[in-house]
Amino acid sequence: MLHKILFTFTVLFTLSIVALTLNIFDSSTVQAEKTEGIAEISTKPSIVALASVMKSFSASLSSELLDAASFPLGHKESYRWSNFPPSDNDRGGIRFGRLSAEQLTLFYEVLNAFLSDDGYTKVSLITKDVETHLSKIRPGFWDPNAYHIALFGNPETDGSWGFQLDGHHLALNFLVHGDEVSIVPAFIGSEPVTINGIVVLGAERRNAFALLNSLDMNQKEQAIQTGRRELQVGPGRSKDPYLNHDYSDFVGVGLKASEMNDGQKENLRDLIKTYVYNLETKFADIWMADIDAGIDDTYFVWIGGTTTDDPIYYRVFNPAVWIEFNNEGNAGGSGRGRGGRSGRDRGSRGANLEHIHTITRSPNGKDYGIFALNHGPKTLLEHYALEDHHKMSDKLFDYHLVGLHDSKNMEGH
């Protein structure tokens, strides 16, 4: 009995020392590890063009504004985005309202370089026209000057850098890493859905109905689920460093693309492309190739009515992309505050069609790129088994991992 007690004490003592050592090493090595991951500056013309417009915008800022906007890669500011209207202190970076007309024009040139024509149209309409419309309904709460810009890394000196645009109904996270460009997570919403005669998210709804209506009855029974029409993997608003969501609960839910015919798969691809091709075409093509590689393992889920007058929710879950679309309550027109989330509003027609939220993420661990804080090991064992700077492999743990190094390598690609 005494032997067991002593053994247990020894194990607990060892683990406490390990945890203490982990904290010490982490604080001094995290930045070094991130620096090692920074890519060489790309010479690819399309990437050079992105860096050029970002340098022009940065050069237009005063030192005070540039300091306020700038963060290192992997900084927690990356994860604090939200679709709520910004308040005074819940966003980092620099506010649109602090920029001159010339500086704001230069920033829109950055957006234009990163986004396709369709993507830029949506973003421009939301940040300018939609928000101006809402500000007339509730001045001081909705404000077209309340969008925030945060810059990560330095395109002058490194091949890895990015930026975030964060505000009401819009949160975009861009990363350039060598020759690669990503735009996840990307939150795009609108209220009203039609502004200046343009339906802001019309293709996202239209292509979804085209896919649904192409399904036979058996397929619809698999695709159509019950539940609340809410985003499952939505806004950040978290300081938790382990932000890769666990998507395992969604595997097997809905209609699998392997059960679709070729025409239906093409409808599915058209729906996915509506989101992927918000990114500039050259970069979206690369992302779409990854998506096509796993197209048969894609799941489609629909919740809500099946006519174009109905409020709906749908999601697409592919190994390389996660997409959600839903109708929320009419926050602006109803005057119910931020979310417009009353039960009466949530279940009705009409008003719900005027308020849409969408989210695009990357379920294969590429949200925020390789500089996400959650790309590191999740447990003490993984940390000590993977990090060479510890040079320790004989710690007392009550479990082991198989193929750990292989899984780590797969996560980053």
C-alpha positions as CSV (number, residue, x, y, z in Angstrom):
1,M,0.0,0.0,0.0
2,L,2.8,2.4,1.0
3,H,4.6,1.5,-2.3
4,K,1.5,2.5,-4.3
5,I,1.1,5.8,-2.4
6,L,4.8,6.6,-3.0
7,F,4.5,5.7,-6.7
8,T,1.4,7.9,-7.1
9,F,3.1,10.8,-5.3
10,T,6.1,10.4,-7.6
11,V,4.0,10.5,-10.7
12,L,2.0,13.6,-9.5
13,F,5.2,15.4,-8.5
14,T,6.8,14.6,-11.9
15,L,3.7,15.9,-13.8
16,S,3.7,19.1,-11.8
17,I,7.4,19.7,-12.6
18,V,6.6,18.9,-16.3
19,A,3.8,21.4,-16.3
20,L,5.9,24.1,-14.7
21,T,8.7,23.4,-17.2
22,L,6.2,23.5,-20.1
23,N,5.0,27.0,-19.0
24,I,8.6,28.2,-18.7
25,F,9.7,26.9,-22.1
26,D,6.5,28.0,-23.8
27,S,6.8,31.6,-22.8
28,S,10.3,31.7,-24.2
29,T,10.0,29.5,-27.3
30,V,6.6,30.3,-28.8
31,Q,7.8,33.4,-30.7
32,A,10.9,31.5,-31.9
33,E,8.8,28.7,-33.2
34,K,6.5,31.1,-35.0
35,T,9.5,32.9,-36.5
36,E,10.8,29.6,-37.8
37,G,7.5,29.1,-39.6
38,I,7.6,32.4,-41.5
39,A,8.0,31.9,-45.3
40,E,10.5,33.4,-47.6
41,I,9.2,36.5,-49.5
42,S,7.4,35.2,-52.7
43,T,8.5,36.4,-56.1
44,K,5.2,35.3,-57.6
45,P,3.7,38.3,-59.5
46,S,0.3,37.9,-57.9
47,I,1.8,37.8,-54.4
48,V,4.1,40.7,-55.1
49,A,1.0,42.7,-56.2
50,L,-0.7,42.0,-52.9
51,A,2.4,43.1,-50.9
52,S,2.6,46.2,-53.0
53,V,-0.9,47.4,-52.3
54,M,-0.5,46.6,-48.6
55,K,2.8,48.5,-48.4
56,S,1.1,51.5,-50.0
57,F,-1.7,51.5,-47.4
58,S,0.8,51.0,-44.5
59,A,3.0,53.8,-45.8
60,S,0.0,56.2,-45.8
61,L,-0.5,55.7,-42.0
62,S,1.1,57.9,-39.4
63,S,3.4,56.1,-37.0
64,E,0.7,56.3,-34.3
65,L,-1.9,54.6,-36.6
66,L,0.6,52.0,-37.8
67,D,1.5,51.1,-34.3
68,A,-2.1,50.8,-33.3
69,A,-2.9,48.6,-36.3
70,S,0.1,46.2,-36.1
71,F,0.3,42.9,-34.3
72,P,2.7,39.9,-34.6
73,L,1.5,36.8,-36.5
74,G,-0.5,34.5,-34.2
75,H,-1.5,37.3,-31.8
76,K,-4.7,36.7,-29.9
77,E,-6.2,39.7,-31.7
78,S,-6.7,37.4,-34.7
79,Y,-9.4,35.5,-32.7
80,R,-11.4,38.3,-31.3
81,W,-13.5,39.1,-34.3
82,S,-17.3,39.2,-34.0
83,N,-20.4,40.0,-36.1
84,F,-21.8,42.2,-33.4
85,P,-21.6,46.0,-33.9
86,P,-18.3,47.1,-32.4
87,S,-18.3,48.9,-29.1
88,D,-15.6,51.2,-27.9
89,N,-13.2,48.6,-26.5
90,D,-14.0,45.2,-28.0
91,R,-12.0,45.5,-31.2
92,G,-8.3,46.0,-31.7
93,G,-6.5,47.7,-34.6
94,I,-7.6,51.0,-36.2
95,R,-11.1,52.2,-36.9
96,F,-12.3,53.3,-40.3
97,G,-13.3,56.6,-38.6
98,R,-9.7,57.4,-37.8
99,L,-8.6,57.2,-41.5
100,S,-8.6,60.0,-44.0
101,A,-10.5,59.5,-47.3
102,E,-7.2,58.8,-49.1
103,Q,-6.2,56.2,-46.5
104,L,-9.5,54.5,-46.7
105,T,-9.4,54.5,-50.5
106,L,-5.9,52.8,-50.3
107,F,-7.4,50.1,-47.9
108,Y,-10.2,49.4,-50.3
109,E,-7.5,48.9,-53.0
110,V,-6.0,46.2,-50.7
111,L,-9.4,44.5,-50.5
112,N,-9.9,44.8,-54.2
113,A,-6.5,43.0,-54.8
114,F,-7.4,40.1,-52.4
115,L,-11.0,39.7,-53.5
116,S,-12.7,38.7,-56.7
117,D,-15.1,41.1,-58.4
118,D,-18.0,39.4,-56.7
119,G,-16.3,39.3,-53.4
120,Y,-15.3,42.9,-53.5
121,T,-18.9,44.0,-54.5
122,K,-20.3,42.2,-51.5
123,V,-17.7,43.6,-49.1
124,S,-18.1,47.1,-50.4
125,L,-21.9,47.1,-50.3
126,I,-21.9,45.7,-46.7
127,T,-19.4,48.1,-45.3
128,K,-20.6,51.2,-47.1
129,D,-24.3,51.0,-48.2
130,V,-25.8,48.4,-45.9
131,E,-24.2,50.0,-42.8
132,T,-25.2,53.5,-43.9
133,H,-28.8,52.2,-44.3
134,L,-28.8,50.7,-40.8
135,S,-27.2,53.9,-39.3
136,K,-30.3,55.9,-40.4
137,I,-32.5,53.5,-38.5
138,R,-30.5,53.5,-35.3
139,P,-27.8,56.3,-35.4
140,G,-24.9,55.7,-33.1
141,F,-25.4,52.0,-32.8
142,W,-24.8,51.0,-36.4
143,D,-22.0,53.1,-38.0
144,P,-20.2,52.7,-41.3
145,N,-17.0,54.1,-39.6
146,A,-17.0,51.3,-37.0
147,Y,-15.1,48.7,-39.0
148,H,-11.6,47.9,-37.7
149,I,-8.4,46.9,-39.5
150,A,-5.6,44.9,-37.8
151,L,-2.3,44.1,-39.6
152,F,-0.3,41.0,-38.8
153,G,3.3,40.5,-39.7
154,N,5.3,42.7,-42.1
155,P,5.2,42.4,-45.9
156,E,8.3,44.6,-46.1
157,T,10.6,42.0,-44.4
158,D,8.7,38.6,-44.4
159,G,6.8,36.3,-46.7
160,S,4.2,35.6,-44.1
161,W,1.8,38.4,-43.2
162,G,-1.9,39.2,-43.2
163,F,-4.7,41.4,-42.1
164,Q,-8.2,41.4,-40.6
165,L,-11.3,43.5,-41.4
166,D,-13.7,43.2,-38.5
167,G,-17.1,44.8,-37.9
168,H,-20.8,44.4,-38.0
169,H,-21.8,41.7,-40.5
170,L,-18.3,41.3,-41.7
171,A,-15.1,39.7,-40.4
172,L,-12.5,38.6,-42.9
173,N,-9.1,37.1,-42.0
174,F,-6.5,37.1,-44.8
175,L,-3.1,35.5,-44.7
176,V,-0.3,35.5,-47.2
177,H,2.2,32.7,-46.5
178,G,4.8,32.4,-49.3
179,D,2.9,31.6,-52.4
180,E,-0.3,30.8,-50.5
181,V,-3.3,33.1,-49.8
182,S,-6.2,32.3,-47.5
183,I,-9.4,34.0,-46.3
184,V,-10.6,32.0,-43.3
185,P,-12.5,32.4,-41.1
186,A,-14.8,34.7,-43.2
187,F,-18.1,35.9,-41.8
188,I,-20.3,37.8,-44.3
189,G,-23.8,38.9,-43.5
190,S,-26.3,41.5,-44.6
191,E,-29.5,43.3,-43.5
192,P,-31.3,44.3,-45.6
193,V,-30.4,41.7,-48.2
194,T,-31.2,44.0,-51.0
195,I,-29.4,47.4,-51.2
196,N,-29.3,49.8,-54.2
197,G,-31.3,47.1,-56.2
198,I,-28.6,44.5,-55.6
199,V,-29.3,41.3,-53.6
200,V,-26.1,41.1,-51.6
201,L,-26.1,37.4,-50.9
202,G,-28.5,36.3,-53.6
203,A,-26.3,33.7,-55.2
204,E,-25.7,32.0,-51.8
205,R,-29.4,31.5,-51.5
206,R,-30.2,30.8,-55.2
207,N,-27.5,28.2,-55.6
208,A,-28.6,26.4,-52.4
209,F,-32.2,26.1,-53.7
210,A,-30.8,24.8,-57.1
211,L,-29.0,22.0,-55.3
212,L,-32.0,21.2,-53.0
213,N,-34.4,21.1,-55.8
214,S,-32.2,18.8,-57.9
215,L,-32.4,16.1,-55.2
216,D,-34.9,13.3,-55.3
217,M,-37.2,12.5,-52.4
218,N,-34.8,10.0,-50.8
219,Q,-31.9,12.4,-51.0
220,K,-34.0,15.2,-49.5
221,E,-34.9,13.0,-46.6
222,Q,-31.2,12.6,-45.8
223,A,-30.3,16.3,-46.4
224,I,-33.2,17.9,-44.5
225,Q,-32.7,17.9,-40.8
226,T,-34.5,19.3,-37.8
227,G,-33.2,21.8,-35.3
228,R,-32.7,25.5,-34.9
229,R,-31.4,27.6,-37.7
230,E,-28.2,28.7,-36.0
231,L,-24.5,28.9,-37.0
232,Q,-22.7,25.9,-35.5
233,V,-19.2,27.2,-35.9
234,G,-19.6,30.9,-35.8
235,P,-17.8,34.1,-34.6
236,G,-14.6,33.9,-32.6
237,R,-15.0,36.2,-29.5
238,S,-12.7,33.8,-27.7
239,K,-9.2,34.0,-26.1
240,D,-9.0,30.2,-26.1
241,P,-5.8,29.4,-28.0
242,Y,-7.1,26.0,-29.2
243,L,-9.6,27.4,-31.7
244,N,-9.7,24.5,-34.2
245,H,-13.2,23.3,-33.8
246,D,-13.9,19.6,-33.5
247,Y,-16.0,18.8,-36.6
248,S,-16.3,15.1,-35.8
249,D,-19.9,15.4,-34.7
250,F,-20.9,16.5,-38.2
251,V,-19.5,13.5,-40.0
252,G,-22.3,11.4,-41.3
253,V,-25.0,14.0,-40.8
254,G,-26.9,15.0,-43.9
255,L,-26.6,13.9,-47.5
256,K,-23.2,12.7,-48.6
257,A,-22.0,13.8,-52.0
258,S,-21.0,10.3,-52.9
259,E,-24.8,9.6,-53.0
260,M,-25.3,12.4,-55.6
261,N,-25.3,12.1,-59.4
262,D,-22.9,14.2,-61.5
263,G,-25.4,17.0,-62.1
264,Q,-26.2,17.2,-58.4
265,K,-22.4,17.3,-57.6
266,E,-22.0,20.1,-60.0
267,N,-24.8,22.0,-58.2
268,L,-23.0,21.4,-55.0
269,R,-19.7,22.7,-56.5
270,D,-21.5,25.8,-57.7
271,L,-22.7,26.5,-54.2
272,I,-19.3,26.0,-52.7
273,K,-17.7,28.2,-55.4
274,T,-20.1,31.0,-54.4
275,Y,-18.1,31.3,-51.1
276,V,-14.6,30.2,-52.2
277,Y,-14.5,32.6,-55.1
278,N,-15.0,35.6,-52.8
279,L,-11.2,35.2,-52.8
280,E,-9.4,36.5,-55.9
281,T,-9.7,33.8,-58.7
282,K,-6.0,32.8,-58.9
283,F,-6.0,31.9,-55.2
284,A,-9.5,30.5,-55.1
285,D,-8.6,28.0,-57.9
286,I,-6.0,26.5,-55.6
287,W,-8.5,26.2,-52.7
288,M,-11.1,24.7,-55.0
289,A,-8.7,22.0,-56.1
290,D,-8.3,20.9,-52.5
291,I,-12.1,20.9,-52.1
292,D,-12.6,18.9,-55.3
293,A,-10.1,16.3,-54.0
294,G,-12.5,15.5,-51.2
295,I,-15.8,16.3,-53.0
296,D,-17.3,12.8,-52.4
297,D,-16.7,13.2,-48.7
298,T,-18.8,16.4,-48.6
299,Y,-22.1,16.5,-46.5
300,F,-25.0,18.8,-47.2
301,V,-27.6,19.7,-44.5
302,W,-30.7,21.8,-44.9
303,I,-33.0,23.0,-42.0
304,G,-36.2,25.0,-42.6
305,G,-38.8,25.3,-45.3
306,T,-38.3,24.3,-48.9
307,T,-39.8,27.3,-50.8
308,T,-38.1,30.5,-51.6
309,D,-40.4,32.4,-49.2
310,D,-39.1,30.4,-46.2
311,P,-36.3,31.3,-43.8
312,I,-33.6,28.6,-44.2
313,Y,-30.4,27.3,-42.9
314,Y,-27.9,25.1,-44.7
315,R,-24.3,23.9,-44.3
316,V,-21.7,22.3,-46.5
317,F,-19.0,20.2,-44.8
318,N,-16.0,19.3,-46.9
319,P,-12.6,18.2,-45.7
320,A,-11.2,21.6,-47.0
321,V,-14.1,23.9,-46.4
322,W,-17.0,24.5,-44.0
323,I,-19.9,26.8,-45.1
324,E,-23.0,27.9,-43.2
325,F,-25.9,30.1,-44.2
326,N,-28.8,31.1,-42.0
327,N,-31.6,33.6,-41.6
328,E,-31.7,35.6,-38.4
329,G,-34.3,37.9,-36.9
330,N,-34.7,41.4,-38.4
331,A,-32.3,43.3,-36.1
332,G,-32.4,46.6,-37.8
333,G,-36.0,47.0,-38.9
334,S,-37.5,45.5,-35.8
335,G,-35.5,47.5,-33.4
336,R,-35.0,44.5,-31.1
337,G,-31.3,45.3,-30.5
338,R,-28.2,43.4,-31.6
339,G,-29.4,40.0,-32.5
340,G,-33.1,40.4,-33.1
341,R,-33.3,36.9,-31.5
342,S,-36.9,36.8,-30.1
343,G,-38.7,33.5,-30.7
344,R,-41.5,35.3,-32.6
345,D,-39.0,36.9,-35.0
346,R,-37.0,33.7,-35.4
347,G,-39.9,31.6,-36.6
348,S,-41.6,34.1,-39.0
349,R,-41.4,34.7,-42.7
350,G,-40.6,38.0,-44.3
351,A,-38.4,39.7,-41.7
352,N,-36.1,36.7,-41.5
353,L,-35.4,36.9,-45.2
354,E,-34.0,40.4,-44.7
355,H,-31.2,39.3,-42.3
356,I,-28.6,36.7,-43.4
357,H,-25.4,35.4,-41.8
358,T,-22.8,33.2,-43.5
359,I,-19.6,31.7,-42.3
360,T,-16.7,30.1,-44.2
361,R,-14.0,28.2,-42.4
362,S,-11.4,25.5,-43.0
363,P,-12.0,22.3,-41.0
364,N,-8.6,20.8,-41.9
365,G,-6.7,23.1,-39.5
366,K,-6.0,26.0,-41.8
367,D,-8.1,28.7,-40.1
368,Y,-5.8,31.6,-39.6
369,G,-3.1,29.7,-41.4
370,I,-0.1,28.0,-39.8
371,F,0.2,30.8,-37.3
372,A,-2.9,29.9,-35.4
373,L,-2.1,29.3,-31.8
374,N,-3.9,26.0,-31.9
375,H,-1.4,24.4,-34.3
376,G,0.8,23.4,-31.4
377,P,0.5,20.2,-29.4
378,K,-2.7,19.8,-27.3
379,T,-1.2,17.8,-24.5
380,L,1.9,17.6,-22.4
381,L,2.8,14.3,-24.0
382,E,2.5,15.7,-27.5
383,H,4.5,18.7,-26.5
384,Y,7.4,16.7,-25.1
385,A,7.3,14.1,-27.9
386,L,7.4,16.7,-30.7
387,E,9.5,19.6,-29.5
388,D,13.2,19.0,-29.9
389,H,14.2,21.8,-27.5
390,H,13.0,19.6,-24.5
391,K,15.0,16.5,-25.5
392,M,12.8,14.5,-23.2
393,S,11.2,11.2,-24.1
394,D,11.0,9.2,-20.8
395,K,8.3,11.1,-18.9
396,L,5.7,9.1,-17.0
397,F,2.4,9.3,-18.8
398,D,-0.6,6.9,-18.7
399,Y,-1.1,6.8,-22.5
400,H,0.9,6.9,-25.7
401,L,0.4,8.2,-29.3
402,V,0.9,6.3,-32.5
403,G,2.2,8.0,-35.6
404,L,2.4,11.3,-33.8
405,H,4.9,12.9,-36.1
406,D,3.0,11.9,-39.2
407,S,-0.2,13.4,-37.8
408,K,1.5,16.6,-37.0
409,N,2.9,16.9,-40.5
410,M,-0.5,16.2,-42.0
411,E,-2.2,18.9,-40.0
412,G,0.0,21.6,-41.5
413,H,-0.8,20.7,-45.1
